[in-house]
Amino acid sequence: MKEEPFGSRNVIESKISEDQLKSFLVGFDLDDDGVSKYRWSQLVTKITNVIHEFSFGFHEGTSTENTQTLEKIIEAANSVYKIDEFQKVRDIYKNEGHIDDDLDDKYLRRGEFGELILHLILRDHFNTIPLLSKIYFKDSLGHTVHGFDCVHIEPESKTLWLGESKLYLDPKRGLSELIKDIEEHFKIDYLDSEFGLIAKKIKHFNNIPESEHWKKLLSSTTKLKDKLNEIYIPLLCTYSCDLFTKYDDEGNSDFINEYENKIRGLQKYFEERNNHPLKSKLRIIIILLPVQCKKTLVKKLHHKLSLLQSIGE
């Protein structure tokens, strides 16, 4: 078994693992009264643990002195809320609102933490490491420096992982938006522009494994077909699922059957609507993470992160 830096596999459990489809779930456990409860606390803690690495990547090294741990966590929380979208979404949820599926503002949706969940799953389940943290390189206006939700590498296979993530109440809406992302981002001009931005940043760091390989791959002189051979596209959709209110035991045989049927149905929905002209050349991995309630998850994460931020005030 590969190393899992954040130890999330016992919370975010893998259920279906195929080349082009990965599905996960968070189950239930007993409370002190013997009542089966959804594992919100464990899930939120695991996602929150990613904040430091998500914010700073490996750009300042891969370890933190014990005497600086709390300081770095507070700094990471502050850096997240310097991004305009995260701050706006925090205020929405703080005032008992939420981001509805009908909202078309994809930038505002980034403040719902989909990128953190994608980062966590890739690190613990796919053996990747972050190549570039866009929050670390944000500009003076609080904007991030590239369009992908994650830019990771997998050192053993020497592959580049360009990921997108969505948090929606309705998984079909989330998958439809992921299809739009593919259509917009996997075009020659867009990729050349993004790769140029990424290459300018990574050339300043010496702790990236096989750095010359990545510089060559990102070069504008490398053919698109050669680039696509070394790129994976993980597409994460985290969404509300009624199975976690209908049942209180993920080991129940009826739950298992309904869960798999829903996952297969969503896979079919995506495949029937993905009509990208380079479809056969894109190494897409659909990652599905149903949760008990998307709104509750986002609210709890903003509450936890705001608490971390307030420690330093």
Backbone hydrogen bonds, N-H to C=O, Kabsch-Sander energy under -0.5 kcal/mol:
donor,donor_aa,acceptor,acceptor_aa,energy
7,G,4,E,-1.0
11,V,8,S,-2.0
12,I,8,S,-3.3
13,E,11,V,-1.0
13,E,25,L,-2.5
15,K,23,S,-2.9
16,I,23,S,-1.3
18,E,21,L,-3.1
22,K,286,I,-2.9
23,S,16,I,-2.6
24,F,288,L,-2.5
25,L,13,E,-1.6
26,V,290,P,-0.5
29,D,37,K,-2.3
31,D,35,V,-2.1
34,G,31,D,-2.0
37,K,29,D,-3.2
39,R,27,G,-2.0
40,W,38,Y,-2.1
43,L,39,R,-1.9
44,V,40,W,-2.9
45,T,41,S,-2.1
46,K,42,Q,-2.1
47,I,43,L,-2.3
48,T,44,V,-2.5
49,N,45,T,-1.9
50,V,47,I,-1.4
51,I,48,T,-1.7
54,F,50,V,-3.2
55,S,51,I,-2.1
56,F,52,H,-2.2
57,G,53,E,-2.8
59,H,56,F,-1.6
60,E,61,G,-0.6
61,G,58,F,-1.6
68,Q,65,E,-2.1
69,T,65,E,-0.6
69,T,66,N,-0.8
72,K,68,Q,-2.5
73,I,69,T,-2.1
74,I,70,L,-2.4
75,E,71,E,-2.2
76,A,72,K,-2.5
77,A,73,I,-2.4
78,N,74,I,-2.4
79,S,75,E,-2.2
80,V,76,A,-2.0
81,Y,77,A,-1.7
82,K,78,N,-0.5
82,K,79,S,-0.6
83,I,80,V,-1.5
84,D,82,K,-0.6
84,D,142,G,-0.7
86,F,83,I,-0.5
87,Q,83,I,-1.8
88,K,84,D,-2.3
89,V,85,E,-2.3
90,R,86,F,-2.3
91,D,87,Q,-2.0
92,I,88,K,-1.8
93,Y,89,V,-2.5
94,K,90,R,-2.5
95,N,91,D,-1.3
96,E,93,Y,-1.6
97,G,92,I,-2.5
100,D,98,H,-0.7
103,L,100,D,-1.7
106,K,104,D,-1.4
109,R,105,D,-1.6
110,R,106,K,-0.6
110,R,107,Y,-0.8
111,G,108,L,-1.7
112,E,109,R,-2.0
113,F,110,R,-1.2
117,I,113,F,-1.8
118,L,114,G,-2.3
119,H,115,E,-2.4
120,L,116,L,-2.5
121,I,117,I,-2.5
122,L,118,L,-2.6
123,R,119,H,-2.3
124,D,120,L,-2.4
125,H,121,I,-2.5
126,F,122,L,-1.5
128,T,122,L,-1.5
129,I,153,I,-2.6
131,L,151,V,-2.4
132,L,151,V,-1.5
134,K,132,L,-0.7
137,F,133,S,-1.1
138,K,135,I,-1.5
139,D,143,H,-2.3
142,G,139,D,-1.9
145,V,134,K,-0.6
149,D,163,G,-1.7
150,C,163,G,-1.2
151,V,132,L,-0.5
152,H,161,W,-2.6
153,I,129,I,-2.7
154,E,159,T,-2.4
158,K,154,E,-1.4
159,T,154,E,-1.3
160,L,230,E,-3.2
161,W,152,H,-3.2
162,L,160,L,-0.6
162,L,232,Y,-2.4
163,G,150,C,-1.7
163,G,161,W,-0.7
164,E,234,P,-2.0
166,K,236,L,-2.0
168,Y,238,T,-2.2
173,R,170,D,-0.6
174,G,170,D,-1.7
175,L,171,P,-2.7
176,S,172,K,-2.1
177,E,173,R,-1.9
178,L,174,G,-1.9
179,I,175,L,-2.1
180,K,176,S,-1.7
181,D,177,E,-2.0
182,I,178,L,-2.0
183,E,179,I,-2.2
184,E,180,K,-2.1
185,H,181,D,-2.9
186,F,182,I,-2.2
187,K,185,H,-1.2
191,L,187,K,-2.7
192,D,188,I,-2.7
193,S,189,D,-2.1
194,E,190,Y,-2.7
195,F,191,L,-3.2
196,G,192,D,-1.8
197,L,193,S,-1.8
198,I,194,E,-2.5
199,A,195,F,-2.8
200,K,196,G,-1.7
201,K,197,L,-1.0
201,K,198,I,-0.6
202,I,198,I,-2.3
203,K,199,A,-1.4
204,H,201,K,-1.4
205,F,202,I,-1.8
211,S,208,I,-1.1
213,H,210,E,-0.8
214,W,210,E,-1.4
215,K,211,S,-2.2
216,K,212,E,-2.2
217,L,213,H,-2.3
218,L,214,W,-2.3
219,S,215,K,-0.7
219,S,216,K,-0.7
222,T,219,S,-1.3
227,K,223,K,-2.1
228,L,224,L,-2.7
229,N,225,K,-0.9
230,E,227,K,-1.8
231,I,228,L,-1.1
232,Y,160,L,-3.0
233,I,283,R,-2.7
235,L,285,I,-3.0
236,L,164,E,-2.7
236,L,234,P,-0.6
237,C,287,I,-2.7
238,T,166,K,-2.9
239,Y,289,L,-1.5
240,S,168,Y,-1.0
241,C,291,V,-2.2
244,F,241,C,-1.4
245,T,242,D,-1.5
246,K,242,D,-2.2
247,Y,243,L,-2.0
252,N,249,D,-1.7
256,I,252,N,-2.5
257,N,253,S,-2.2
258,E,254,D,-2.5
259,Y,255,F,-3.0
260,E,256,I,-2.3
261,N,257,N,-2.2
262,K,258,E,-2.3
263,I,259,Y,-2.3
264,R,260,E,-2.7
265,G,261,N,-2.1
266,L,262,K,-2.1
267,Q,263,I,-2.2
268,K,264,R,-2.2
269,Y,265,G,-2.1
270,F,266,L,-2.3
271,E,267,Q,-2.5
272,E,268,K,-2.3
273,R,269,Y,-0.9
273,R,270,F,-0.9
274,N,270,F,-1.5
275,N,273,R,-1.2
279,K,276,H,-2.2
281,K,278,L,-2.3
282,L,278,L,-1.2
282,L,279,K,-0.6
283,R,231,I,-0.5
284,I,282,L,-1.6
285,I,233,I,-2.3
286,I,20,Q,-2.1
287,I,235,L,-3.2
288,L,22,K,-2.5
288,L,286,I,-0.5
289,L,237,C,-2.5
291,V,239,Y,-3.2
297,L,293,C,-2.0
298,V,294,K,-2.3
299,K,295,K,-2.3
300,K,296,T,-2.6
301,L,297,L,-2.2
302,H,298,V,-2.4
303,H,299,K,-2.1
304,K,300,K,-2.4
305,L,301,L,-2.6
306,S,302,H,-2.4
307,L,303,H,-1.8
308,L,304,K,-1.8
309,Q,305,L,-2.4
310,S,306,S,-2.2
311,I,307,L,-1.0
311,I,308,L,-0.6
312,G,308,L,-0.6
312,G,309,Q,-1.0
313,E,310,S,-1.4
